Amino acid sequence: MHKNIVSKQLYQEALGYFPGGVNSPVRAFKSVNGTPLFIKKGTGCRITDEDDQTYIDFCCSWGPLILGHNHANVRTEIIAAVEKGTSFGTPTAYGNKLASLILKNNRFIEKIRFVNSGTEAVMSAIRLARGATGKSKVVKFEGCYHGHVDHLLVKAGSGLVTFGVSSSAGVPENFAKETLVVPLNDAAALKQVFEDYKDDIAAVIVEPIPANNGLLLQDKTFLQLLRAKCTEFESMLIFDEVISGFRVGFEGAAGYYDIQPDIITYGKIIGGGMPVGAYGASKEIMGFVAPDGPVYQAGTLSANPVAMAAGAAQLKECLKPNFYEDLEQKTKDFVGIVNGHAEQKGYAFHLFSVASIFWIAFTEAEHIRSAEQIEAGKMDYFKQLHQYLLENGVYIGPSGYEVGFVSSAHSTADLEEAAAVMCQGLDNIFG
Ligand SMILES: *Cc1c(COP(=O)(O)O)cnc(C)c1O
């Protein structure tokens, strides 16, 4: 039985400093009724907490660490950059290097602007879409998360197409009203929203691989319909690729589905574990961004040299031959072991996956494509499994709505070990 004595002490102390003891809400373990572990180090696929307990990690900092923890080349490049100073507020060669790595290997954007988080990337992309189209409404999908941008912190009301209802205090209803919320994978609702608001829609924003509310894989035809409708009504299609970018392939979901969005946002992997976000588009669309154009967007620490060095070191590894193929195969094998076991035993359980992303779902459904298909009542099973995994050395994000990530540092042996623990956990729950 794990004790977590030091983690509990640190959490008590943190409760005095931070709201809920944390600096980002999901870290507080609320949805699994636990107390957070304080992690002190990570190497490869393993993390160690303050009580010196080690775990195979599938959270991977919520996605950024596609090479696992403390990758030697990333660490070396970060240290080399730090030795020259940490920030200048001027252009640096580091920014060019990361931009050229990305732009030379991505057919879907021609210019890029670096910011400091995924939220900032999305906020800026929305402003750009509005500035470039002169329109104001934004369409978003129930079950997609786009960071904590005011007018995207909205949920659906009742009905097929609804004005957003703010899902956070502090977001004026008038902001929320600029957002139209429709269900995922629902062609009729999408057609309806364009019929109702034809000339007012600046942008449709979507996670092309929705991975923040379970893994809600979309039919490709639905994503193609988004493209067609945005073209027809001269609205901008924004792919929020903060998770999927550099994860399902170097060209992200745009490449995976071969769909050209108008603007793409990035975050997470792009910074190699440092705080980086970015948005990119064609030269023409990026021409609206200041100082070339009228859409203002700036950042004191944007394209910070240390962060740029980390991002470039990580992406260089991702560009090596078969990087994504190997990662996907390993993930498939891992998922296959657990699903095979669940199937053989007749458990109502499934690991959904794409590339190196997986999601734990207690369901009999073969596909889950929209938020309302998720069985909230089954989250109690997730709590039990989460607890079992932690006590047996496997760390996953503390919420059944979050996905897991496999990194290139997870070896076949590590994955087989984790799969065995997961199978035992299921036996424990259902047995
Ligand atoms: C994580 C995430 C964001 C927000 O990024 P932060 O760096 O946490 O601000 C936005 N969109 C998507 C799809 C994300 O997964």
The ligand as a Tripos MOL2 file, in Angstrom:
@<TRIPOS>MOLECULE
LIG
   15    15     1     0     0
SMALL
NO_CHARGES

@<TRIPOS>ATOM
      1 C1         -4.0970   21.7530  -23.7130 C.3       1 LIG1
      2 C2         -4.9830   22.3290  -24.7620 C.ar      1 LIG1
      3 C3         -5.2040   23.7100  -24.8890 C.ar      1 LIG1
      4 C4         -4.6670   24.6990  -23.8820 C.3       1 LIG1
      5 O1         -3.2850   24.7120  -23.8610 O.3       1 LIG1
      6 P1         -2.5320   25.3070  -22.5440 P.3       1 LIG1
      7 O2         -1.0890   25.2350  -22.9090 O.co2     1 LIG1
      8 O3         -2.9400   24.4180  -21.4220 O.co2     1 LIG1
      9 O4         -3.0200   26.6980  -22.3940 O.co2     1 LIG1
     10 C5         -5.9430   24.1740  -25.9450 C.ar      1 LIG1
     11 N1         -6.4550   23.3260  -26.8500 N.ar      1 LIG1
     12 C6         -6.2850   21.9990  -26.7680 C.ar      1 LIG1
     13 C7         -6.8490   21.1070  -27.8200 C.3       1 LIG1
     14 C8         -5.5560   21.4550  -25.7080 C.ar      1 LIG1
     15 O5         -5.4150   20.1390  -25.6120 O.3       1 LIG1
@<TRIPOS>BOND
     1     1     2 1
     2     2     3 ar
     3     2    14 ar
     4     3     4 1
     5     3    10 ar
     6     4     5 1
     7     5     6 1
     8     6     7 2
     9     6     8 1
    10     6     9 1
    11    10    11 ar
    12    11    12 ar
    13    12    13 1
    14    12    14 ar
    15    14    15 1
@<TRIPOS>SUBSTRUCTURE
     1 LIG1         1 GROUP 0 **** ****
